[in-house]
């Protein structure tokens, strides 16, 4: 079983240090096999914000935790127009990672991160055709029994973002990106961006979407809350490519606690959910 912590939208520069410290302590205590951070490490891509983000990631690494991270749209300068178009992710590369599309594989999972942040848009994301080729090629040699996980900042699909049922815009070149994910055999698609937790079988969202389970993380540490949803992150137990558990770990004002625990099973291309009412502590 692979134990994965999925955090997103850290937003150093608009963060609560008390919550950052609590999340750090939670990770150091539970020691996941991998920590995934799906973008927006900073609020405005400033040097000081990247410095704090780098310091936090380095602390997790010194604690012996593996990290897979991709950038988000907030990691591209908004107001520095020259830097935004000439070197949009130069600071991210200098402070966080030169690898914008990281890949991780062990005996149970294969995970590819794709950079969806673009300088031509303020908040929307995009997957280009070279990345679609990479998506197919990276997963092609992966053993069939392993769980294939795709990580992006922007979700591949239009997401419900309000109580009225309104939907967000899908990632740019959505249909081609979804087709590539289908052909690559993606089982889990992890993303952030909307500061909202959400999980749904892709097949129930879009008819031709393959067998992926779409999992959104809320903001882990930002003070920029939406829809009155508190800070949170996801704790995944991936048992095999058709069975996993998702726990949402929520900040209650004093500590992080488990707010929900759902088991997902895949039959064909459909993932179905069942609440786990085990009162045991988060493992």
N, C-alpha and C positions, 0 to 999 in steps of 0.2 A: 504493500500500500504506500502510495506517495502522499505525503502531508505537505500541502502548499498553502502559504499565506498570500492572499491577493489584495494588495493595497493600491489605491489610486488617488490622484488629485491631492497631493501633499500640500502644495501651495506655500512653500517657505516664502515669507514676506506677508502672508495673510494667514498665519498659522497660530495655533495656541500651543505654547511650549509645554504646558502641563500635559496636554493630550499627546504630543510627540513623545514625551518621556514615558507616558503610560503605555503607548503602543510599542515603544522600544523594549520596555521591561517585559511586556507580554510576549514579544517575539523571542527575546533572550531566554525566557523561562520555558516556552513550549518548544523551541528549537525546530521549526519546520525544516523539511528537506530542501525547500526552495522558497525564497521570498520573491514574488513577482510584483513589480511596481509599474502600473500601466499609465504613466505619463503625468504631466503637470506637476513636476517637482517644485517649480517656482511660481510666483505670482506674476512677475514682469520680466523674467529672464535677466535680472541684474546680477552683477558680480557677487555682491554680498549674499544674495539669495542662493545663488549656485554654490557659494562657499559653505553655507549652512547645510544645503542638501548633500553636498559631498561629504561634509563632516559626519552627518547622520548615516549615510550609506557606509562610510569607512568604519564607523563604530559597529555596525551590524556585521561587516566583514571580519573585523577583529574578533568578534564574538564567535566566529566560525560559521556564519550563515552564508549560504550561497544566494546570490542576487541576480535576477534577470530584470532589466529595466528598459523601457522605451520612452522617448520624449512625447510631450503633448503640445498642444497649440500655445499654452502659456509659457513654454520653454523657448519660444521664438520672440524676440523683442517686438513690442507693439508700437512704441513711440519713437524708437531709434530707426527711422525709415531706411537709412543707408545700410545699417547692419542687418536689418530685417530682410533686405533683398540681396545684399552682397554676401553675407555670411550668417544666415538665419540660425544655424545650430552650432556655430563656432564655440560659444561658451559652454554649451551642453557637452560638446566633444572634449573641451579642455578640462572641465571639472567632473563630468560624470562618466562618459564612455565614448570612445571613437566608433564603437559598433552600434549603428542605428537599427540593425536588424539582427539581434543576438539569437543564438540557437543553443539549446541545452538538451542533452539526451542522457538517460541512464537506463537501467534495466527495466523500468516500468513506463516511463513517459518520454515523449519527444516534444519539445516546446520551441516554437518560433515566434519571435517578436518582430513586428513590422512597424516602421515609423509612418504614421499617417499625418503628421503635422506638416503644413505647407505655409510658405511665406505669402502666397497670393490671397489667402483667406484669413480672416480674423479668428474665426472659431471653428470652421468646418474642416473636415479631414478628407483624405484621398488615398487610395492605393493605386499605384501606377502599374503598367503592364510588366515592367521589369520585376517588380515585387511579386506579381502574380506568377511569373515564371519561377522565381525563387521559391515561392510557396509550394508549387508543385514539385520542384526538384529536391528541396530539403526533405520533404516527407516521403518521397518516392522510395528510398531504400530502407525506410523504417519498418521494423518487423511488425506484422499485422496485429499481434497481440498487445502492442504498446498503445497507450492513449496518446493521440495527437492533439496538441493544444496550441491554439493561435492566440497571440496577445497583441492587441492594438490599443491605442488611446481612444480613438473614435470607434464606436460599434459599427459592424457591417450593415446592420439593419436599422430601419426607422424604429425608434423606441418611444413608448408612452412616457411623456414628461410632465404631465399635469393631471389633476384630478378630473378634468373634463374629458379625458380620453384623447387629447390632442397628441400628435406624433411628431417626433423630431425629423429632421432631414437625415436620410441614410448617407453613409460615407460615399464620397465621389466614386464614380464608376462602379456603383453598387452591384449591378447585375453581373458584370464580368468578375468582380471580386468574389461574389458568392459562388459563381461557377467554379472558380479556381479553388476555393475552399472545399467545395463538394468533391472535385476531382482529386484533391490532396487527401481526402478522407478525414477532415478535421472532426474531432469528437467534441471538443470544448472550445468556445470562442469567448475569451475574457477581454473586457474593456472597461472604460470608466467614462470620464468627460461630463456626465450629466449630474454627478453628485447624488445618484439615486441607486439603491440596490434593486436588482431585478434578475429573474431567471426564468427562462422559457425555452421550450423546444423550438428550434428554428423552423421546423416543419409546420408548426402551428402559427408562425408569423408570416412566412412566405412559402408558397406551394412548392417551388423548386429550390430547395435550400439544403438538401442533403440531411445528414443525421447529426448535426451539431446541437449541443446545448449551449445557449447564449447566457452568459453570466456577467452581470454588471456589478461593479463595486461602487459604493458611495464614496464620499470624500473621507479620508482617514483622519486628517488633522486640521483641515481648513476651517476658518471662521465664516467662510462664504457658504452658508447653508441654503438649500432650496427645498421648497415644499415642507419646511419644518422638519426635515429628516435629520436626525443627529449624525455625528461623525461615526463612521463604521468601516469595517473591512471584512473580507471573506476568508474563511478557513475551510479548505477543501481536503477531503479524504478521497483520493482517487484510487479505487480498488481494482478496477479493470476498465476497458474501454466502453463498457455498457453498464457500469455501476459506479456510483460515487455519492458522497454526502457533502452537503453544503451547509455550513454554519455561518450565520451573520453575527459578527462580534461588534457590539454597539457601545458607544460611550454614554454612560448614564449620568454624567456630571461629576462623578467621583472616580470611576474605574470603567474598564471595558468588561462587558459581560455578554454571554450568549443570549441573543434575542430570538433566534429561530434555528431550527435544525431539521433539515429536509433531506430525505434520501431520494435519489433519482436513479431510475432504471430505464435502459433503452431497449425497445423492442422494434427491430427494423430501423426506421428513421425517426421514430417518436420517442422522446423522453417523457416519462411520467413521474410525478412527484408524490411523495407520501411523508407526512410529518412524522418525525421521530420524537416520541414522548418520553424517552429515557431521561430520568432526572440526573444522570451521572454528570460529573464535571466535564468541561471541554477537554478533549484529549488531543 
